[in-house]
Amino acid sequence: MPATPSWKEDHISQVPTLQLLQNLGWTYLAPAEALEMRTGRAANVILHGVLEQQLRAMNVIRYRGSSGDTALRVPVESRSGALG
């Protein structure tokens, strides 16, 4: 007799979604690792270190021949205050 398929949500929805996202290049974070990156607060849904790193990689700001990151620092810090 064939085994009955599992109808648990994590088997039919969450696991396939995680596999798809990993195949697209996303990195899975274990719950403990994600909590650490959220500075110990589960309510902090934005991983500020990752956000800042990605913004720096995607945006090169040049002004009068020099580059800087002041324009990136302000939005990240202002959002931190709003969420904290």
TORPA-4810 file (N, C-alpha, C, O; in nm, 3 decimals):
<nodes>
NODE_1_0.085_-0.118_0.000_0.000_0.000_0.000_0.089_0.124_0.000_0.181_0.134_0.082_M
NODE_2_0.064_0.220_-0.090_0.146_0.341_-0.095_0.128_0.425_0.032_0.021_0.425_0.094_P
NODE_3_0.234_0.496_0.068_0.229_0.583_0.185_0.137_0.702_0.159_0.133_0.755_0.048_A
NODE_4_0.064_0.742_0.260_-0.024_0.858_0.249_0.061_0.984_0.249_0.147_0.999_0.336_T
NODE_5_0.040_1.076_0.155_0.120_1.199_0.153_0.093_1.284_0.277_-0.017_1.282_0.334_P
NODE_6_0.194_1.357_0.316_0.182_1.446_0.431_0.110_1.574_0.390_0.140_1.632_0.285_S
NODE_7_0.016_1.616_0.471_-0.056_1.740_0.444_-0.016_1.850_0.541_-0.085_1.951_0.549_W
NODE_8_0.093_1.832_0.613_0.141_1.936_0.703_0.189_2.056_0.620_0.248_2.040_0.514_K
NODE_9_0.161_2.175_0.672_0.193_2.297_0.596_0.341_2.306_0.560_0.376_2.345_0.449_E
NODE_10_0.429_2.269_0.654_0.572_2.280_0.623_0.614_2.185_0.513_0.711_2.213_0.442_D
NODE_11_0.545_2.072_0.496_0.580_1.978_0.390_0.527_2.019_0.254_0.592_1.996_0.152_H
NODE_12_0.410_2.079_0.251_0.348_2.111_0.122_0.372_2.254_0.076_0.348_2.286_-0.040_I
NODE_13_0.418_2.341_0.167_0.431_2.481_0.131_0.568_2.538_0.165_0.640_2.586_0.077_S
NODE_14_0.606_2.533_0.292_0.726_2.602_0.336_0.854_2.540_0.281_0.941_2.613_0.232_Q
NODE_15_0.868_2.410_0.286_0.992_2.346_0.239_1.012_2.368_0.089_1.122_2.406_0.049_V
NODE_16_0.910_2.346_0.004_0.930_2.374_-0.139_0.965_2.521_-0.167_1.045_2.550_-0.256_P
NODE_17_0.906_2.611_-0.091_0.936_2.753_-0.109_1.080_2.782_-0.072_1.150_2.854_-0.145_T
NODE_18_1.128_2.728_0.040_1.267_2.746_0.080_1.362_2.689_-0.025_1.464_2.751_-0.057_L
NODE_19_1.330_2.573_-0.080_1.415_2.513_-0.183_1.419_2.601_-0.307_1.526_2.620_-0.366_Q
NODE_20_1.306_2.655_-0.348_1.301_2.742_-0.465_1.385_2.867_-0.443_1.464_2.905_-0.530_L
NODE_21_1.370_2.931_-0.328_1.446_3.053_-0.300_1.596_3.026_-0.296_1.675_3.108_-0.343_L
NODE_22_1.636_2.912_-0.239_1.778_2.877_-0.237_1.829_2.852_-0.378_1.943_2.887_-0.409_Q
NODE_23_1.748_2.792_-0.463_1.789_2.770_-0.603_1.803_2.902_-0.678_1.878_2.910_-0.775_N
NODE_24_1.730_3.005_-0.633_1.739_3.137_-0.696_1.855_3.221_-0.640_1.877_3.334_-0.685_L
NODE_25_1.928_3.166_-0.542_2.044_3.236_-0.490_2.029_3.294_-0.351_2.124_3.352_-0.298_G
NODE_26_1.913_3.279_-0.290_1.893_3.328_-0.154_1.968_3.238_-0.056_1.990_3.120_-0.084_W
NODE_27_2.006_3.293_0.057_2.076_3.217_0.160_1.982_3.191_0.276_1.920_3.283_0.329_T
NODE_28_1.972_3.064_0.314_1.887_3.027_0.427_1.957_3.063_0.557_2.076_3.033_0.574_Y
NODE_29_1.886_3.126_0.647_1.938_3.157_0.780_1.863_3.072_0.882_1.740_3.068_0.883_L
NODE_30_1.938_3.004_0.966_1.876_2.930_1.075_1.809_3.031_1.168_1.854_3.145_1.176_A
NODE_31_1.703_2.992_1.237_1.633_3.086_1.325_1.726_3.156_1.425_1.711_3.276_1.449_P
NODE_32_1.820_3.085_1.483_1.912_3.146_1.580_2.001_3.250_1.512_2.029_3.355_1.569_A
NODE_33_2.046_3.219_1.390_2.133_3.312_1.316_2.054_3.438_1.276_2.106_3.549_1.284_E
NODE_34_1.930_3.420_1.235_1.847_3.535_1.199_1.820_3.623_1.320_1.823_3.746_1.310_A
NODE_35_1.794_3.561_1.436_1.769_3.638_1.557_1.893_3.717_1.597_1.883_3.831_1.642_L
NODE_36_2.010_3.656_1.582_2.135_3.726_1.613_2.153_3.847_1.521_2.195_3.953_1.566_E
NODE_37_2.122_3.830_1.392_2.136_3.940_1.297_2.031_4.049_1.321_2.046_4.162_1.274_M
NODE_38_1.926_4.015_1.392_1.821_4.112_1.428_1.849_4.175_1.564_1.760_4.233_1.626_R
NODE_39_1.972_4.164_1.608_2.018_4.217_1.738_1.932_4.166_1.854_1.903_4.239_1.949_T
NODE_40_1.893_4.039_1.844_1.822_3.975_1.953_1.675_4.008_1.964_1.609_3.962_2.057_G
NODE_41_1.622_4.086_1.872_1.481_4.124_1.877_1.409_4.071_1.753_1.437_4.113_1.641_R
NODE_42_1.318_3.979_1.774_1.244_3.919_1.663_1.162_4.022_1.586_1.131_4.002_1.469_A
NODE_43_1.126_4.132_1.651_1.047_4.237_1.585_1.129_4.314_1.481_1.071_4.379_1.394_A
NODE_44_1.261_4.307_1.487_1.346_4.373_1.388_1.350_4.287_1.262_1.432_4.196_1.251_N
NODE_45_1.263_4.316_1.168_1.253_4.232_1.049_1.357_4.268_0.943_1.383_4.188_0.853_V
NODE_46_1.415_4.386_0.952_1.518_4.428_0.856_1.655_4.392_0.912_1.689_4.429_1.024_I
NODE_47_1.732_4.319_0.834_1.869_4.286_0.873_1.957_4.401_0.826_2.004_4.402_0.712_L
NODE_48_1.980_4.498_0.914_2.046_4.623_0.876_2.186_4.603_0.820_2.227_4.674_0.729_H
NODE_49_2.261_4.507_0.873_2.395_4.480_0.821_2.390_4.434_0.676_2.470_4.477_0.594_G
NODE_50_2.295_4.347_0.645_2.278_4.297_0.508_2.228_4.409_0.418_2.276_4.424_0.305_V
NODE_51_2.132_4.487_0.466_2.079_4.599_0.387_2.189_4.697_0.350_2.203_4.735_0.233_L
NODE_52_2.266_4.738_0.449_2.372_4.835_0.423_2.476_4.779_0.327_2.522_4.850_0.237_E
NODE_53_2.514_4.654_0.345_2.613_4.591_0.257_2.562_4.586_0.113_2.638_4.615_0.020_Q
NODE_54_2.437_4.550_0.094_2.381_4.541_-0.041_2.365_4.679_-0.105_2.389_4.695_-0.224_Q
NODE_55_2.323_4.778_-0.026_2.310_4.913_-0.080_2.445_4.966_-0.125_2.455_5.032_-0.229_L
NODE_56_2.550_4.939_-0.047_2.685_4.982_-0.087_2.730_4.913_-0.215_2.793_4.974_-0.301_R
NODE_57_2.696_4.784_-0.229_2.738_4.709_-0.347_2.664_4.756_-0.473_2.720_4.755_-0.582_A
NODE_58_2.538_4.796_-0.457_2.457_4.832_-0.573_2.462_4.980_-0.609_2.426_5.016_-0.721_M
NODE_59_2.505_5.064_-0.518_2.500_5.209_-0.540_2.637_5.272_-0.517_2.687_5.276_-0.405_N
NODE_60_2.694_5.320_-0.622_2.819_5.395_-0.611_2.783_5.542_-0.623_2.728_5.586_-0.724_V
NODE_61_2.814_5.617_-0.520_2.778_5.758_-0.517_2.904_5.841_-0.542_3.001_5.833_-0.466_I
NODE_62_2.901_5.920_-0.647_3.014_6.006_-0.679_2.966_6.150_-0.680_2.862_6.183_-0.738_R
NODE_63_3.042_6.234_-0.615_3.009_6.376_-0.612_3.137_6.455_-0.619_3.224_6.444_-0.532_Y
NODE_64_3.150_6.534_-0.725_3.268_6.616_-0.748_3.397_6.535_-0.740_3.495_6.575_-0.677_R
NODE_65_3.395_6.420_-0.805_3.516_6.339_-0.818_3.546_6.246_-0.702_3.641_6.168_-0.710_G
NODE_66_3.467_6.249_-0.596_3.492_6.156_-0.486_3.366_6.076_-0.459_3.256_6.115_-0.497_S
NODE_67_3.384_5.963_-0.393_3.268_5.881_-0.360_3.253_5.876_-0.209_3.350_5.892_-0.135_S
NODE_68_3.131_5.855_-0.165_3.105_5.850_-0.023_2.983_5.768_0.008_2.910_5.726_-0.082_G
NODE_69_2.959_5.745_0.137_2.846_5.665_0.177_2.749_5.740_0.268_2.659_5.678_0.325_D
NODE_70_2.765_5.869_0.282_2.676_5.946_0.369_2.531_5.934_0.324_2.441_5.924_0.407_T
NODE_71_2.508_5.935_0.196_2.372_5.926_0.145_2.308_5.792_0.179_2.185_5.784_0.191_A
NODE_72_2.387_5.688_0.194_2.332_5.558_0.231_2.310_5.548_0.382_2.214_5.486_0.427_L
NODE_73_2.396_5.609_0.457_2.388_5.598_0.603_2.260_5.662_0.657_2.200_5.608_0.751_R
NODE_74_2.218_5.773_0.602_2.102_5.845_0.653_1.974_5.762_0.643_1.904_5.750_0.744_V
NODE_75_1.937_5.704_0.527_1.814_5.626_0.522_1.816_5.504_0.613_1.715_5.472_0.676_P
NODE_76_1.929_5.435_0.622_1.939_5.318_0.707_1.920_5.355_0.853_1.848_5.288_0.926_V
NODE_77_1.985_5.462_0.896_1.973_5.505_1.036_1.834_5.558_1.067_1.781_5.534_1.176_E
NODE_78_1.773_5.629_0.973_1.639_5.683_1.000_1.536_5.571_1.012_1.444_5.581_1.092_S
NODE_79_1.551_5.466_0.934_1.459_5.353_0.943_1.481_5.277_1.074_1.385_5.224_1.131_R
NODE_80_1.605_5.271_1.121_1.633_5.202_1.247_1.558_5.268_1.361_1.500_5.201_1.445_S
NODE_81_1.561_5.401_1.363_1.493_5.474_1.468_1.342_5.454_1.463_1.276_5.447_1.567_G
NODE_82_1.289_5.446_1.343_1.145_5.430_1.329_1.098_5.293_1.375_0.986_5.277_1.425_A
NODE_83_1.184_5.193_1.358_1.144_5.057_1.394_1.182_5.022_1.538_1.119_4.937_1.599_L
NODE_84_1.285_5.087_1.590_1.337_5.050_1.721_1.248_5.095_1.829_1.277_5.072_1.947_G
</nodes>
